[in-house]
Amino acid sequence: MGFEGRVALITGASQGIGRACALALAEAGADVALASRNLSKLETVAKEIEPLARRALVVEMDVANPASVKAAVKKVLDAWAKIDVLVNNAGVTRDNLVLRMKPEEWQTVLRTNLEGAYHCIQGVLPGMVRQRYGRIINISSVVAQLGNPGQANYIASKAGLIGLTKAVAAEVARRNITVNAVAPGFIDTAMTRNLPAEVQQRIQSLVPAGRTGTDREVAYGVRFLASEEASYITGHVLNINGGMYMA
């Protein structure tokens, strides 16, 4: 899975799955552009990449803001001339029952999780089309396939990512660009650690593997889809969930 000479842009790279993806790709030889709104956390991740002898570029990006995405993509292109891999990982939650959900709770999640991926894809695609090479991986979620009370906005955004994945995959397949999604299950991240203990236990009881997954396990799946070994896989949803959802 050599990534020497490849440039990867990862959104939401300051922690959790995004950070794990950055490290996994750097370990395989890629230079990595780290994007999020939290520059101090990104600098910490960049320092973790230094011992791997790969380049790390910190870029401030608010995926919900098209101008911010455009500026961040330009910064990467100005520095490294290309983007070979895009990992759309940035996401937020604003959980609430749909009966009580405020319009801003709905809009914030959709703008970040779904529209943000759209802005990033639009930003990198022109270069990928010109070079006739690209790997786009969108981070969805098992709840997009299962449903979950209190998360209508989050689930709509993550299910939308699956649809977006398939549509864009069909549009750009002849340009040697693959577009896939990864749907993590119950993964040990800052987001899941904030759930009440009883909720964590209930969710874990639904996992046939009997445990939560790790961000590294998700990152390895992302790295595979970004590799040459996955060149004939596109429009696919890779479930990394310990058997929580099987289809």
BELJO-V10635 format. One record per residue. N is the residue number from 1. RES is the residue in one letter. PSI is psi in whole degrees, 0 to 359 (none if undefined). OMEGA is omega in radians with two decimals (NA if undefined). Layout:
# BELJO-V10635
n = [N | N]
res = [RES | RES]
psi = [PSI | PSI]
omega = [OMEGA | OMEGA]
This chain:
# BELJO-V10635
n = [1 | 2 | 3 | 4 | 5 | 6 | 7 | 8 | 9 | 10 | 11 | 12 | 13 | 14 | 15 | 16 | 17 | 18 | 19 | 20 | 21 | 22 | 23 | 24 | 25 | 26 | 27 | 28 | 29 | 30 | 31 | 32 | 33 | 34 | 35 | 36 | 37 | 38 | 39 | 40 | 41 | 42 | 43 | 44 | 45 | 46 | 47 | 48 | 49 | 50 | 51 | 52 | 53 | 54 | 55 | 56 | 57 | 58 | 59 | 60 | 61 | 62 | 63 | 64 | 65 | 66 | 67 | 68 | 69 | 70 | 71 | 72 | 73 | 74 | 75 | 76 | 77 | 78 | 79 | 80 | 81 | 82 | 83 | 84 | 85 | 86 | 87 | 88 | 89 | 90 | 91 | 92 | 93 | 94 | 95 | 96 | 97 | 98 | 99 | 100 | 101 | 102 | 103 | 104 | 105 | 106 | 107 | 108 | 109 | 110 | 111 | 112 | 113 | 114 | 115 | 116 | 117 | 118 | 119 | 120 | 121 | 122 | 123 | 124 | 125 | 126 | 127 | 128 | 129 | 130 | 131 | 132 | 133 | 134 | 135 | 136 | 137 | 138 | 139 | 140 | 141 | 142 | 143 | 144 | 145 | 146 | 147 | 148 | 149 | 150 | 151 | 152 | 153 | 154 | 155 | 156 | 157 | 158 | 159 | 160 | 161 | 162 | 163 | 164 | 165 | 166 | 167 | 168 | 169 | 170 | 171 | 172 | 173 | 174 | 175 | 176 | 177 | 178 | 179 | 180 | 181 | 182 | 183 | 184 | 185 | 186 | 187 | 188 | 189 | 190 | 191 | 192 | 193 | 194 | 195 | 196 | 197 | 198 | 199 | 200 | 201 | 202 | 203 | 204 | 205 | 206 | 207 | 208 | 209 | 210 | 211 | 212 | 213 | 214 | 215 | 216 | 217 | 218 | 219 | 220 | 221 | 222 | 223 | 224 | 225 | 226 | 227 | 228 | 229 | 230 | 231 | 232 | 233 | 234 | 235 | 236 | 237 | 238 | 239 | 240 | 241 | 242 | 243 | 244 | 245 | 246 | 247]
res = [M | G | F | E | G | R | V | A | L | I | T | G | A | S | Q | G | I | G | R | A | C | A | L | A | L | A | E | A | G | A | D | V | A | L | A | S | R | N | L | S | K | L | E | T | V | A | K | E | I | E | P | L | A | R | R | A | L | V | V | E | M | D | V | A | N | P | A | S | V | K | A | A | V | K | K | V | L | D | A | W | A | K | I | D | V | L | V | N | N | A | G | V | T | R | D | N | L | V | L | R | M | K | P | E | E | W | Q | T | V | L | R | T | N | L | E | G | A | Y | H | C | I | Q | G | V | L | P | G | M | V | R | Q | R | Y | G | R | I | I | N | I | S | S | V | V | A | Q | L | G | N | P | G | Q | A | N | Y | I | A | S | K | A | G | L | I | G | L | T | K | A | V | A | A | E | V | A | R | R | N | I | T | V | N | A | V | A | P | G | F | I | D | T | A | M | T | R | N | L | P | A | E | V | Q | Q | R | I | Q | S | L | V | P | A | G | R | T | G | T | D | R | E | V | A | Y | G | V | R | F | L | A | S | E | E | A | S | Y | I | T | G | H | V | L | N | I | N | G | G | M | Y | M | A]
psi = [47 | 129 | 18 | 132 | 355 | 148 | 127 | 138 | 124 | 123 | 153 | 38 | 4 | 344 | 173 | 225 | 321 | 314 | 315 | 320 | 319 | 314 | 318 | 319 | 321 | 320 | 330 | 357 | 0 | 150 | 140 | 126 | 121 | 120 | 135 | 184 | 345 | 94 | 324 | 319 | 324 | 321 | 324 | 317 | 320 | 321 | 328 | 333 | 334 | 313 | 346 | 0 | 32 | 158 | 141 | 131 | 125 | 125 | 129 | 130 | 131 | 105 | 340 | 353 | 108 | 322 | 321 | 318 | 314 | 317 | 321 | 316 | 319 | 320 | 318 | 315 | 322 | 324 | 318 | 0 | 348 | 164 | 117 | 327 | 132 | 126 | 109 | 94 | 338 | 134 | 157 | 163 | 149 | 72 | 140 | 153 | 141 | 330 | 331 | 359 | 128 | 149 | 322 | 331 | 319 | 310 | 320 | 315 | 315 | 320 | 322 | 305 | 323 | 304 | 327 | 317 | 319 | 314 | 318 | 319 | 314 | 326 | 322 | 339 | 319 | 316 | 320 | 320 | 317 | 319 | 356 | 47 | 138 | 153 | 119 | 127 | 121 | 131 | 107 | 218 | 151 | 331 | 341 | 338 | 332 | 326 | 158 | 129 | 143 | 5 | 36 | 319 | 313 | 316 | 319 | 319 | 318 | 326 | 323 | 324 | 323 | 316 | 318 | 318 | 310 | 321 | 312 | 324 | 317 | 328 | 326 | 6 | 322 | 353 | 14 | 35 | 124 | 146 | 116 | 166 | 152 | 131 | 92 | 151 | 226 | 100 | 142 | 98 | 173 | 325 | 315 | 333 | 338 | 352 | 147 | 149 | 320 | 327 | 317 | 317 | 320 | 316 | 316 | 330 | 343 | 357 | 112 | 328 | 344 | 16 | 165 | 156 | 172 | 157 | 330 | 323 | 324 | 317 | 324 | 324 | 318 | 315 | 321 | 312 | 336 | 354 | 170 | 330 | 338 | 22 | 340 | 16 | 118 | 149 | 19 | 150 | 113 | 114 | 121 | 85 | 11 | 21 | 7 | 325 | 130 | 125 | none]
omega = [-3.12 | 3.13 | -3.14 | -3.13 | 3.12 | 3.09 | 3.14 | 3.03 | -3.10 | 3.09 | -3.08 | -3.01 | -3.02 | -3.10 | 3.00 | -3.07 | 3.13 | 3.09 | -3.13 | 3.10 | 3.13 | -3.13 | -3.12 | 3.13 | 3.09 | 3.11 | -3.14 | 3.04 | -3.10 | 2.87 | -2.92 | 2.99 | -3.06 | -3.06 | 2.97 | 3.09 | -3.03 | -3.06 | -3.11 | 3.10 | 3.10 | 3.12 | 3.10 | 3.11 | 3.13 | 3.11 | 3.08 | -3.12 | -3.09 | -3.11 | -3.14 | 3.12 | 3.05 | 3.12 | 3.06 | -3.13 | 3.14 | 3.12 | 3.08 | -3.13 | 2.94 | -3.01 | 3.13 | -3.11 | -3.09 | -3.14 | 3.11 | 3.11 | -3.13 | -3.13 | -3.13 | 3.11 | 3.11 | 3.14 | 3.12 | -3.13 | 3.09 | -3.10 | -2.96 | 2.99 | -3.11 | 2.97 | -3.11 | -3.04 | 3.03 | 3.03 | 3.12 | -3.06 | -3.06 | -3.14 | 3.11 | 3.01 | 2.98 | -2.98 | 3.08 | 3.02 | -3.03 | 3.11 | -3.09 | -3.02 | 3.11 | 3.12 | -3.12 | 3.08 | 3.08 | -3.04 | -3.13 | -3.11 | 3.14 | -3.13 | -3.12 | -2.97 | -3.07 | -3.14 | 3.11 | 3.11 | 3.10 | 3.14 | -3.11 | 3.10 | 3.11 | -3.12 | -3.05 | -3.02 | -3.13 | 3.12 | 3.12 | 3.12 | -3.14 | -3.10 | -3.14 | 3.08 | 3.05 | 3.05 | 3.10 | 3.13 | 3.13 | -3.14 | 3.10 | -3.12 | 3.08 | -3.12 | 3.04 | -3.13 | -3.06 | -2.96 | 3.14 | -3.12 | 3.09 | -3.09 | -3.09 | -3.13 | -3.13 | -3.12 | 3.09 | -3.13 | -3.09 | 3.03 | 3.07 | 3.10 | 3.11 | 3.09 | 3.10 | 3.12 | -3.08 | -3.13 | -3.11 | 3.10 | -3.13 | -3.09 | -2.95 | -3.06 | -3.11 | 3.11 | -3.13 | 3.09 | 3.08 | 3.13 | -3.10 | 3.09 | 2.99 | -3.14 | 3.12 | 3.03 | -3.11 | -3.03 | 3.13 | 3.11 | 3.11 | -3.13 | -3.10 | 3.13 | 3.13 | 3.11 | 3.07 | -3.07 | -3.11 | 3.10 | 3.10 | -3.13 | 3.14 | -3.13 | -3.11 | 3.13 | 3.14 | -3.07 | 3.14 | 3.13 | 3.05 | -3.14 | 3.01 | 3.07 | 3.11 | 3.11 | 3.11 | 3.12 | 3.05 | -3.11 | 3.12 | 3.06 | 3.09 | -3.12 | 3.10 | -3.12 | 3.11 | -3.01 | 3.07 | 3.13 | -3.11 | -3.01 | -3.14 | 3.10 | 3.07 | -3.09 | -3.03 | 3.01 | -3.14 | -3.14 | 3.08 | -2.93 | 3.12 | 3.13 | -3.12 | 3.07 | -3.13 | 3.12 | NA]
